[in-house]
């Protein structure tokens, strides 16, 4: 039996799964935590990978492996391959001003969409490079190569032979802001615009390509970004919509064509199979649930029970969940708010219900943006840690306005990386067909008045921000 391993180096932890290359059956798995914060030394990710691999029983018997990693994080290497400074993660918003400057310098948001399929926001690597050039010019000058987490881990696994050997894939490259899904080429002029100079960038591999082998002889797969790997792990087909309630909220769909949304809401990413993955993301998802549970002094199970006991609409209480700024809409300095509070409705149950509804309303905004680009969105696959709460699963159809399918809990990013490793091992044209896990299906009546209340509360947030700015 041939074995393959998939690695998920996410924001919060590293997960390793070992699966049968032919059937996809899970053999064993392991996990290790990552440090918190929005700025992390990449060596902590390597240490977590080693711990997770040990917890999974080691990888000596694995024939191939691949890495799925959190997107966008900026890792700068000097000419010797040494990390120049701690990586800035996707959820680090300090480059919001740099994003606005870059948009203006290229001639507006539409010019960026035409160039690379997205509009710069603080999440994307290109904006972090501009921030580096402006605020840490010495580190910018030292930088000889720029990679992302999955690129760096893959390079380390291959023995770190030199910065010219770094590799990536289409999916990961499409989240940088200086690679075009439409042409399949880097836009080095945009890289230079941001950083002030050209540097080494990873060679972009095809979905089934390999960058080499581990020292022990196991084949390396190309790997991809976490959202792309999750879609592959779920076996998402063209038109399939996936909504993830993780640290961030993500709604994406596999597409046969590149998407260019000139409103800037939908990022026109590539996927891990040679297709495309139009995607909309929020900064606030499962942490909204964490904050609500902490505020109420309950655990997540009790939070779920409270939310389910309250009526739809939480008796008029509306939670705007911009707890860490927001990416969609692009409000990096926004804060969260509870609207519509009265003596009668400020109960624990309504506060819990409003938190769940606010989180899901944020995902509905993302889903509607995809629908505006021609994605049908008739049913949604709901995944992520937040989807394990019964309240999220049950309330989701009411807010999303369509049936929701929830697969059995799993490590979908790591599974997608393992499937990509099996693909590279097989040498086949298409990825292996692994049996999909069973799923629960939830239905409900879409209640548009909840969305209308959410939209009105959002307008109040914008109005108050504008008033503060003008004061």
C-alpha positions as CSV (number, residue, x, y, z in Angstrom):
1,X,0.0,0.0,0.0
2,X,1.4,3.4,-1.0
3,X,0.9,6.2,1.6
4,X,0.8,9.9,1.0
5,X,0.8,12.8,3.6
6,X,-0.9,16.1,3.5
7,X,0.2,19.1,5.6
8,X,-2.1,22.0,6.6
9,X,0.0,24.8,7.9
10,X,-2.8,27.1,8.9
11,X,-3.0,30.3,11.0
12,X,-3.7,28.5,14.3
13,X,-2.0,25.1,13.9
14,X,-0.3,22.5,11.8
15,X,-2.2,19.3,10.9
16,X,-0.7,16.2,9.2
17,X,-2.8,13.4,7.7
18,X,-1.5,10.2,6.3
19,X,-3.8,8.5,3.7
20,X,-3.8,5.5,1.4
21,X,-2.8,6.9,-2.0
22,X,-5.3,4.9,-3.9
23,X,-8.4,5.0,-1.8
24,X,-7.8,8.0,0.3
25,X,-8.6,6.1,3.5
26,X,-7.2,7.8,6.6
27,X,-4.4,5.9,8.2
28,X,-3.3,8.3,10.9
29,X,-3.0,12.0,11.8
30,X,-1.3,14.5,14.1
31,X,-1.5,18.1,15.1
32,X,0.5,20.9,16.8
33,X,-0.3,24.4,17.7
34,X,1.1,27.6,16.1
35,X,1.8,30.8,18.0
36,X,-0.8,33.5,18.0
37,X,-0.6,37.0,16.6
38,X,-0.4,38.4,13.1
39,X,3.5,38.4,12.9
40,X,5.2,35.0,13.3
41,X,8.7,33.7,12.8
42,X,8.4,30.9,10.2
43,X,10.7,28.7,12.1
44,X,7.8,28.2,14.5
45,X,5.8,26.7,11.6
46,X,8.7,24.3,10.9
47,X,8.8,23.2,14.6
48,X,5.0,22.7,14.6
49,X,5.3,20.6,11.4
50,X,7.9,18.4,13.0
51,X,5.7,18.0,16.2
52,X,2.6,17.2,14.1
53,X,4.5,14.7,12.0
54,X,5.7,12.9,15.1
55,X,2.2,12.9,16.5
56,X,1.1,11.3,13.2
57,X,3.5,8.5,13.7
58,X,6.3,9.9,11.6
59,X,6.6,10.1,7.8
60,X,9.4,7.6,7.1
61,X,6.9,5.2,5.3
62,X,5.3,7.9,3.2
63,X,5.8,7.8,-0.6
64,X,4.8,11.4,-1.3
65,X,3.6,14.5,0.5
66,X,2.4,18.0,-0.2
67,X,1.7,21.2,1.8
68,X,-1.3,23.4,2.0
69,X,-0.6,26.7,3.7
70,X,-2.3,29.9,4.9
71,X,-2.3,32.3,2.0
72,X,-0.8,35.8,1.5
73,X,1.7,35.8,4.4
74,X,4.9,37.6,3.5
75,X,8.2,35.7,4.1
76,X,11.3,37.6,3.0
77,X,14.6,35.7,2.5
78,X,18.1,37.1,2.1
79,X,20.5,35.7,-0.5
80,X,21.5,32.9,1.8
81,X,17.9,31.8,2.4
82,X,17.7,33.3,5.9
83,X,14.4,34.7,7.0
84,X,14.9,38.5,7.1
85,X,12.0,39.3,9.6
86,X,9.0,37.6,11.1
87,X,6.3,36.9,8.5
88,X,3.3,39.2,8.3
89,X,0.2,37.1,8.2
90,X,-2.9,37.6,6.0
91,X,-4.8,39.1,9.0
92,X,-2.2,41.7,9.7
93,X,-3.9,45.0,8.7
94,X,-0.9,47.4,9.1
95,X,-0.5,47.6,5.3
96,X,-4.0,49.1,4.7
97,X,-2.6,52.5,3.8
98,X,-0.1,50.8,1.4
99,X,-3.0,49.1,-0.3
100,X,-4.7,52.4,-1.0
101,X,-1.5,53.9,-2.3
102,X,-0.9,51.0,-4.7
103,X,-4.4,51.3,-6.0
104,X,-4.0,54.9,-6.8
105,X,-0.5,54.5,-8.4
106,X,-1.8,51.9,-10.9
107,X,-4.8,54.0,-11.8
108,X,-7.6,52.6,-9.7
109,X,-9.1,49.3,-8.6
110,X,-10.1,48.3,-12.1
111,X,-6.6,48.5,-13.3
112,X,-5.5,46.0,-10.7
113,X,-8.4,43.6,-11.5
114,X,-7.4,43.7,-15.1
115,X,-3.8,43.1,-14.2
116,X,-4.0,40.3,-11.6
117,X,-7.7,39.6,-11.0
118,X,-7.9,41.3,-7.6
119,X,-7.9,44.7,-5.8
120,X,-5.2,45.1,-3.2
121,X,-6.3,45.0,0.4
122,X,-4.2,44.7,3.5
123,X,-4.4,40.8,3.3
124,X,-2.5,40.5,0.1
125,X,1.3,40.0,-0.1
126,X,1.9,42.9,-2.5
127,X,0.6,45.5,0.1
128,X,2.9,44.0,2.8
129,X,5.9,44.4,0.6
130,X,5.0,48.1,0.1
131,X,4.7,48.5,3.9
132,X,8.1,46.8,4.3
133,X,9.7,49.2,1.8
134,X,8.2,52.2,3.6
135,X,8.7,51.3,7.2
136,X,11.7,48.9,7.2
137,X,13.9,49.9,4.3
138,X,16.9,48.0,5.6
139,X,14.9,44.8,5.7
140,X,13.6,45.6,2.2
141,X,17.1,46.0,1.0
142,X,18.2,42.7,2.5
143,X,15.3,40.9,0.8
144,X,16.5,38.7,-2.1
145,X,13.4,36.4,-2.4
146,X,9.8,36.5,-1.4
147,X,7.8,33.4,-0.6
148,X,4.6,32.3,1.1
149,X,4.2,29.7,3.9
150,X,3.5,26.7,1.7
151,X,6.4,27.7,-0.6
152,X,8.8,28.1,2.3
153,X,7.8,24.8,4.0
154,X,8.0,22.9,0.6
155,X,11.5,24.4,0.1
156,X,12.6,23.4,3.6
157,X,11.3,19.9,3.0
158,X,13.4,19.7,-0.2
159,X,16.5,20.6,1.8
160,X,16.5,24.3,1.1
161,X,19.0,24.0,-1.8
162,X,19.1,27.8,-2.5
163,X,16.6,30.6,-3.1
164,X,16.6,30.0,-6.8
165,X,15.0,26.6,-6.2
166,X,11.8,27.9,-4.4
167,X,8.6,26.8,-6.0
168,X,4.9,27.5,-5.7
169,X,1.7,26.7,-7.6
170,X,-1.0,28.7,-9.5
171,X,-3.4,28.8,-6.5
172,X,-0.8,30.2,-4.1
173,X,0.7,32.6,-6.6
174,X,-2.7,34.1,-7.4
175,X,-3.0,35.4,-3.9
176,X,0.1,37.6,-4.0
177,X,-1.1,40.5,-6.1
178,X,1.8,40.2,-8.6
179,X,0.8,37.0,-10.5
180,X,-2.0,37.0,-13.1
181,X,-4.4,34.0,-13.3
182,X,-5.4,35.2,-16.7
183,X,-1.9,35.0,-18.3
184,X,-0.3,32.6,-15.9
185,X,2.7,35.0,-15.5
186,X,4.2,37.2,-12.8
187,X,3.7,40.9,-13.0
188,X,7.2,41.9,-11.9
189,X,6.4,45.5,-12.6
190,X,3.8,45.4,-9.8
191,X,6.3,43.6,-7.5
192,X,8.9,46.4,-8.2
193,X,6.2,49.0,-7.7
194,X,5.6,47.6,-4.2
195,X,9.0,46.7,-3.0
196,X,11.1,49.1,-5.0
197,X,13.1,46.4,-6.7
198,X,12.9,43.0,-8.3
199,X,13.6,39.8,-6.3
200,X,13.6,36.0,-6.8
201,X,10.0,34.6,-6.9
202,X,9.0,31.0,-6.7
203,X,8.8,29.0,-9.9
204,X,5.1,28.2,-10.6
205,X,4.4,24.5,-10.9
206,X,1.5,22.7,-12.5
207,X,-1.0,20.9,-10.3
208,X,0.6,17.5,-10.7
209,X,4.2,18.7,-10.9
210,X,6.8,17.9,-8.3
211,X,9.6,20.3,-7.0
212,X,11.7,17.3,-6.0
213,X,12.1,14.8,-3.2
214,X,12.8,14.7,0.5
215,X,16.1,13.5,1.7
216,X,14.5,10.1,2.4
217,X,13.3,9.8,-1.2
218,X,9.6,10.7,-0.8
219,X,8.2,12.7,-3.7
220,X,7.1,16.3,-3.0
221,X,3.8,17.5,-4.5
222,X,3.4,21.1,-5.7
223,X,1.1,22.0,-2.7
224,X,-1.1,25.1,-2.7
225,X,-2.9,27.7,-0.6
226,X,-5.2,26.6,2.1
227,X,-8.4,27.5,0.3
228,X,-7.3,25.8,-2.9
229,X,-6.3,22.7,-1.0
230,X,-9.6,22.6,0.9
231,X,-11.6,22.7,-2.4
232,X,-9.5,19.8,-3.7
233,X,-9.9,17.9,-0.5
234,X,-13.7,18.3,-0.7
235,X,-13.7,17.2,-4.4
236,X,-15.4,20.5,-5.3
237,X,-16.5,20.5,-9.0
238,X,-17.1,23.5,-11.2
239,X,-20.0,25.5,-9.7
240,X,-19.6,24.0,-6.2
241,X,-19.8,26.7,-3.6
242,X,-17.8,26.2,-0.4
243,X,-18.2,28.4,2.7
244,X,-15.7,28.1,5.5
245,X,-16.1,29.3,9.0
246,X,-12.5,29.3,10.2
247,X,-10.4,32.1,11.7
248,X,-11.5,33.9,8.6
249,X,-14.8,33.5,6.7
250,X,-14.4,32.3,3.1
251,X,-16.9,31.7,0.3
252,X,-15.4,30.4,-2.9
253,X,-16.4,28.4,-6.0
254,X,-14.5,26.3,-8.5
255,X,-14.8,27.9,-12.0
256,X,-13.8,27.0,-15.5
257,X,-13.1,30.6,-16.3
258,X,-11.1,33.4,-14.7
259,X,-13.3,35.9,-12.8
260,X,-12.6,39.7,-13.0
261,X,-14.8,41.6,-10.5
262,X,-14.2,45.3,-11.1
263,X,-16.0,46.1,-7.8
264,X,-13.0,44.5,-6.1
265,X,-15.1,42.3,-3.9
266,X,-14.3,38.9,-5.5
267,X,-10.7,37.9,-5.8
268,X,-10.1,36.0,-9.0
269,X,-7.8,33.3,-7.7
270,X,-6.6,30.2,-9.5
271,X,-7.3,26.8,-7.9
272,X,-5.1,23.7,-7.4
273,X,-6.4,21.8,-10.4
274,X,-5.7,24.1,-13.3
275,X,-9.1,25.8,-13.0
276,X,-10.0,29.0,-11.1
277,X,-11.3,29.8,-7.6
278,X,-13.2,33.1,-7.3
279,X,-13.2,33.9,-3.6
280,X,-14.5,36.4,-1.1
281,X,-13.2,36.5,2.4
282,X,-14.0,38.2,5.7
283,X,-11.5,38.7,8.6
284,X,-14.1,37.7,11.2
285,X,-15.7,34.2,11.5
286,X,-15.1,31.7,14.3
287,X,-13.6,34.4,16.5
288,X,-17.0,36.1,16.5
289,X,-18.3,32.9,18.3
290,X,-15.3,32.9,20.6
291,X,-15.9,36.5,21.6
292,X,-19.6,36.0,22.1
293,X,-19.0,32.9,24.3
294,X,-16.4,34.9,26.3
295,X,-18.7,37.8,26.7
296,X,-21.5,35.6,28.0
297,X,-19.2,33.5,30.2
298,X,-20.3,30.2,28.5
299,X,-18.6,27.5,26.4
300,X,-19.4,27.0,22.7
301,X,-21.9,24.2,23.3
302,X,-23.9,26.5,25.6
303,X,-23.6,29.4,23.2
304,X,-25.1,27.2,20.5
305,X,-28.0,26.2,22.7
306,X,-28.7,29.8,23.6
307,X,-28.6,30.9,20.0
308,X,-31.1,28.2,19.0
309,X,-33.4,29.1,21.8
310,X,-33.8,32.7,20.6
311,X,-36.2,33.7,17.7
312,X,-34.9,34.5,14.2
313,X,-33.7,38.1,14.2
314,X,-32.9,37.9,17.9
315,X,-35.8,40.2,18.8
316,X,-34.2,43.1,16.8
317,X,-30.6,42.7,18.1
318,X,-28.1,42.9,15.3
319,X,-24.4,42.1,15.6
320,X,-22.0,43.7,13.2
321,X,-19.0,41.4,13.6
322,X,-16.1,43.7,12.5
323,X,-14.1,42.7,15.6
324,X,-10.7,42.8,13.9
325,X,-11.4,45.3,11.2
326,X,-12.8,43.8,8.1
327,X,-11.7,42.8,4.6
328,X,-15.2,42.4,3.0
329,X,-16.2,45.2,3.1
330,X,-12.8,46.7,3.1
331,X,-12.8,48.4,6.6
332,X,-9.4,47.5,8.2
333,X,-9.9,49.9,11.1
334,X,-13.6,49.2,11.8
335,X,-14.9,47.8,15.1
336,X,-17.8,45.5,16.0
337,X,-21.1,46.7,17.3
338,X,-24.4,45.5,18.7
339,X,-27.4,47.5,17.4
340,X,-31.0,47.6,18.4
341,X,-30.4,47.0,22.1
342,X,-33.4,47.5,24.4
343,X,-34.1,46.4,27.9
344,X,-36.3,43.6,26.7
345,X,-34.0,42.1,24.1
346,X,-30.6,42.2,25.8
347,X,-30.8,38.6,26.9
348,X,-28.1,36.0,26.7
349,X,-30.1,34.0,24.1
350,X,-30.5,37.0,21.8
351,X,-26.9,38.1,22.1
352,X,-25.8,34.5,21.2
353,X,-28.3,34.4,18.3
354,X,-27.2,37.8,17.0
355,X,-23.5,36.7,17.0
356,X,-24.3,33.7,14.9
357,X,-26.6,35.6,12.5
358,X,-24.0,38.4,12.2
359,X,-21.3,36.0,11.3
360,X,-23.6,34.3,8.7
361,X,-24.7,37.7,7.3
362,X,-21.1,38.4,6.6
363,X,-20.9,35.2,4.6
364,X,-24.1,36.0,2.8
365,X,-22.5,39.2,1.6
366,X,-19.7,37.1,0.2
367,X,-22.1,34.6,-1.4
368,X,-24.1,37.4,-3.1
369,X,-20.9,38.8,-4.5
370,X,-20.1,35.4,-6.1
371,X,-23.7,35.1,-7.4
372,X,-23.2,38.5,-9.1
373,X,-20.3,37.0,-11.0
374,X,-22.5,34.2,-12.4
375,X,-22.0,31.5,-9.7
376,X,-25.3,29.8,-9.1
377,X,-24.9,29.2,-5.4
378,X,-28.0,27.0,-5.2
379,X,-26.4,25.0,-2.4
380,X,-23.5,25.6,-0.2
381,X,-21.0,23.2,1.4
382,X,-20.3,24.5,4.9
383,X,-17.0,23.6,6.6
384,X,-14.6,24.9,9.2
385,X,-14.4,24.8,13.0
386,X,-17.4,27.2,13.3
387,X,-19.6,24.8,11.4
388,X,-19.3,22.3,14.2
389,X,-21.7,24.4,16.2
390,X,-25.3,23.2,15.8
391,X,-26.6,26.7,15.8
392,X,-24.4,27.7,12.8
393,X,-25.5,24.7,10.8
394,X,-29.2,25.1,11.6
395,X,-29.4,28.9,11.1
396,X,-27.2,29.0,8.0
397,X,-30.0,28.2,5.5
398,X,-32.1,31.0,6.9
399,X,-29.3,33.5,6.3
400,X,-27.7,32.1,3.2
401,X,-31.0,31.6,1.5
402,X,-30.3,28.1,0.2
403,X,-29.8,24.5,1.5
404,X,-26.5,23.8,3.3
405,X,-24.6,20.6,3.2
406,X,-22.2,19.9,6.1
407,X,-19.7,17.1,5.5
408,X,-18.3,15.1,8.4
409,X,-15.6,17.1,10.4
410,X,-12.2,16.6,8.8
411,X,-8.9,18.3,7.9
412,X,-10.0,19.3,4.4
413,X,-6.8,21.4,3.7
414,X,-4.5,18.6,4.7
415,X,-6.7,16.1,2.8
416,X,-6.4,18.2,-0.3
417,X,-2.6,18.4,0.0
418,X,-2.6,14.6,0.5
419,X,-4.7,14.2,-2.7
420,X,-2.3,16.4,-4.6
421,X,0.6,14.3,-3.3
422,X,-1.2,11.2,-4.6
423,X,-1.7,13.0,-7.9
424,X,2.0,13.7,-8.3
425,X,2.8,10.2,-7.3
426,X,0.5,8.7,-9.9
427,X,1.6,10.8,-12.8
428,X,-2.0,10.8,-14.0
429,X,-3.8,13.6,-15.9
430,X,-6.4,14.0,-13.2
431,X,-6.3,13.8,-9.4
432,X,-7.3,10.4,-7.9
433,X,-10.9,9.8,-7.2
434,X,-11.3,9.4,-3.5
435,X,-14.6,8.5,-1.9
436,X,-16.3,11.6,-0.4
437,X,-17.4,11.6,3.2
438,X,-21.1,11.6,4.0
439,X,-22.8,15.0,4.7
440,X,-25.7,16.3,6.6
441,X,-28.1,18.6,4.7
442,X,-30.0,21.5,6.3
443,X,-32.8,23.5,4.8
444,X,-34.8,26.5,5.9
445,X,-36.8,29.5,4.8
446,X,-34.6,32.5,3.8
447,X,-35.7,35.5,5.9
448,X,-34.7,38.6,3.9
449,X,-35.8,40.9,6.7
450,X,-32.9,39.7,8.8
451,X,-30.5,40.7,6.0
452,X,-32.3,44.1,5.6
453,X,-31.8,44.8,9.3
454,X,-28.1,43.8,9.0
455,X,-27.7,46.1,6.1
456,X,-29.2,49.0,8.0
457,X,-26.9,48.4,11.0
458,X,-23.9,48.3,8.6
459,X,-24.9,51.7,7.2
460,X,-24.9,53.1,10.8
461,X,-21.4,51.7,11.3
462,X,-20.3,53.5,8.1
463,X,-22.1,56.7,9.1
464,X,-20.4,56.8,12.5
465,X,-17.0,56.1,11.0
466,X,-17.5,59.0,8.6
467,X,-18.6,61.3,11.4
468,X,-15.5,60.4,13.4
469,X,-13.3,61.0,10.4
470,X,-14.8,64.5,9.9
471,X,-14.7,65.5,13.5
